[in-house]
Amino acid sequence: MRCLIAALRSTDVTLNRVIYKADFWVRHAATVMNERQKTLLNKLLDGFEGKLTSSKWAKIAKCSKDTAIRDINDLIKKEVLKKEDAGGRSTNYELI
């Protein structure tokens, strides 16, 4: 019984994540985004580990840090991402 309950809980977590991701893309279907932005947003939606910073964005997207900052600022303006409370060198971003 415990094994069945654990499997059902795991399935529930996975299903909730899939539904959240599908809902996110439905809500942002009309939002214009480049491929880098879509790729990184999918990583966030799939359970990105740790904090998202502009340096991590640049490394994952294989782009310059300036390009990463432009991508992030564009998504902030489009109300897809927001800055977390910590600022300065520890600035990181999360989905709204």
N, C-alpha and C positions, 0 to 999 in steps of 0.2 A: 504494500500500500504506500509506504514512504517513497519508494521509487516512482510510482505513478504520480503522486502528488508533486514530487520534484520535477518530473517531466512536464506536467501541466503548468507549473509555475514558470519554467523555462520557456515553454511555448507561448505563454501569455506575454512575457517580456519581449520575446522576438516579434510577436504579432503586433504589439503596441508600437514598437520601433518602426515596423514596416508601415503601419497605418499613419504614424506621425510623419514619416518621410513622404508618403504619397500625398498627404494633406498639405505639407509644406510646398511641394511642387505645384499642386493645384492652386494654392493661394498666390504663388509667384509665377504663374504661367505667363502673365503679360509683362513681367519684369525683364528688361533686356539685360543679359549678362554674357560675358565672354566665356570661353571654354575653361580658362584658369579658374574663374569664379565658380562655375558649375562643378568642376572637379573638386575644389576645396570644400564647397558646401556639402557635396556628397560625402566627403570624408568626415566632416563634422556630424552629419546626420547618421553616419554609420558607426558613431561612437569613438571619435577622435580622442586619444588619450592625452591628457595634459592640457596646458593652456595654449591657445592659438595666439601667436605673436606674428609680427610682420616678418621677422627673420625666419620663422618656421614656414610661413606662407611662401616666402621667396625660395627656400630650399625645396619644398615639396613641389611647387609649380615650376621650378627651374627657371626663375626669372630674377631680375635685379630687385634689391630691396625697395628702390623707388617705385618700380612697377607694382610690387606687392602692396605698398602703401596706397598707391592710386586705386588698385582693385578694392582694397579694404574700405577706403574712404568713399568710394562709389557705392559700395553695399551699405555703408552706414547712411549715406544720403537717401538711398532707396528703402531704408528701414528694414533691412534684412539682417544686418549685424549691429551690435552696439559695443561700445567700450565698456569693459568691466571697471569697477570703481578704482582699482589700483592704477596709478598713473606713472608718468616718468619712464624710466628704463624698463619698468615691469608692466607696461601697457599690454593688455591682451584683450581679446575680442570673443564675443559669444553670439549665438543666434538669438534673435528677438523672439 
